[in-house]
């Protein structure tokens, strides 16, 4: 290579937008944007509608749990379905089913017939479909970009999610004012149909080594297809177990900034809603910066995820001592950046480490883990803040996270140092989940897409994690 071209080639290889060089990824990003606009148009009006129908915050919470329960109980089963069938066919069918749920809700709202039993049934159906739709849409990206561009795809997905959220929230007001609440659900249904119409035309990138299709019949032994085989694989990979452990500790004792920081700002710092809006804005800005930086990664490893998690924990400890909101903002920005970059690295590992035949079940197992910790974490943090106070909860939680990561590092088995993801043609990445983005949050009832296609995993930091994901009723992981 001529010396003059080397810097340009190196810069291009690390560009955060390099995934968009692939035509399929450009179409997938466009589909994600439309899908997220539809979702946020619906979510902006959804909580109020559900509360008006039920008249009970407790029942509204139950509906959220009904939608989250399938992800907790059927995550591995959903992943096994994805590993067995064509990703294109599976994702298209799931998108069509989610569109049907949205249109059914639209019709019931328009006719004034949406009662409690119908509401609960629709929430449960949405949750069941999402257990298959999430990993199917993520793994559909296998052939869209080569493994070296997976971090870029994850970063693009996170930015697309944020843009869709802003446009959808603005569009909701216009839509409801002009056409009524039912129109928000109808618009979301159309967004699912758009995604379903794009999927059949997606083609693998020229340098991708594996199409996003089901393996040939007989290529995988039957005993390697089941749920238990996926669980054995997950538990047999130290790096995946390490990621799950870090995610659990971090979810239980930190990262739920939308919960802990609002208590800190309105309590010890004597702030108000306007003060917390500055904190929320800074968190969102840090998430966007982190998504761009994370998109520049090429071969992240467990060490990087651990280091960023520990850095975020130590910043959380410092946040517990701040005397003013202004100083808190100085810490919140790097906290959000570290979380977002760490989520990108984590998603890359999850989607490039397993062989193709296991990726659906690995993502299913991960969905189960994140949903479990996401549901358990807010009550535990709330209890800690009630008993110890918010400052002690922040400081103690951050120290627990840092100590757990340090202990894991010291106790790791000799010769098991985490390796970086290698670019191999047989192990390609996929476009991330909700958050990917973003700790993952459980969307409110009737969210017709708990897991948006291609968005991974982190949804914007603590704003949604889609899942994170979502602001109206967030459940950070």
Helices and strands as residue ranges (DSSP letters): H 3-13, G 18-21, H 23-54, H 57-73, H 75-84, H 87-111, H 116-139, G 140-143, G 147-149, H 150-179, H 182-199, G 222-224, H 227-236, H 238-253, H 257-266, H 273-294, H 302-319, H 325-353, G 356-358, H 359-388, H 390-411, E 436-437, E 457-458, G 471-473
